[in-house]
Amino acid sequence: MKILVIGHLGQLGKDMMRAASSAEHAVSGVDFPDIDITKPASVQNAVAAHAPDVIVNCAAFTAVDKCETESARAFAANAEGVGNIGLAATKHGATVVHLSTDYVFDGTKKSPYVETDSPNPQSVYGKSKLAGEQRLMETCSRSFILRIAWLYGTRGNNFLKTIRGIALKRVGTPEQLKVVNDRIGTPTYTMHVCRQILSMIDTDLYGLYHCTNEGWCSWFDFARAIVRAYRIPAVVAPCTTAEFPRPAPRPANSVLENERLKKAGINIMPPWEQGLEEYVLEEKLQEGNRLL
């Protein structure tokens, strides 16, 4: 297939390019400033130039706290921009895969969220991403919307790299690494999301899906797993979200159940612990290649 990755320079976009190429698809990428998804003409021109069978949209305004003060920018990229992609895809006969977020939920549910649960975003970011889902549904019938959460990959900045960096600086000091223990979710490895996408794009099973690794943990649990995986002798201590206030509210429960993937018999997302293992191995391979 001819696949166009919009936002191919981002964390997920880079791995989507690599995964699609490894699967022997004809993949190309475009990113800002060569495309501005907030401008309909820019999107139409890019899609016309690449003539893809499938568009994977990895572009978004993901600075969650900045969204609170830059709401116009958030909605322009995360809502109207997605609608522009949907319109261009429909015009040129392409399928769209769009990535959404756990932030569409308020986080108060006591069990994992499924696709049929009613969204109730509490942040501007969550509201803009929900609006983007709705705009895509309105503009492109051949679309997959995948809600992801707690994403990390080897080619971008993320929680895993931050925790590892701080932990290394704490080695040999009495200072503890405090991480919130009252927010739960599922750490999700970018390459697993990419493989799930590639397994779906030649089907007509369009619609809304949750797409995270299996299982769940708290941020504190994940931080401890990271420190163990890298054998860093640092002390990780639990704390509360209230101890580290942020401008945008975060959902306390971000656990997404891949119910629709499972009902369709197409769920290939492994446990989050396996994702961490594969991430560490991928980093070692990358480092080895750099030394060659």
Buried (B, 14 or more C-beta within 10 A) or exposed (E): BBBBBBBBBBBBBBBBBBBBEEBEBEBBBBBBEEBBBBBBEBBBBBBEEBEBBBBBBBBBBBBBBBBBEBBEBBBBBBBBBBBBBBBBBBEBEBBBBBBBBBBBBBBEBEEBBEBEBEBBBBBBBBBBBBBBBBBBBEBBEBBBBBBBBBBBBBBBEBBBBEBBEBBEEBEEEEEEBBBBBBBBBBBBBBBBBBBBBBBBBEEEEBEBBBBBBBBBBBBBBBBBBBBEBBEBEBBBEBBEBEEEEEEBBBBBBBBBBBBBBEEBEBBEBBEBBBBBBBBBEBBEEEEEEEEE
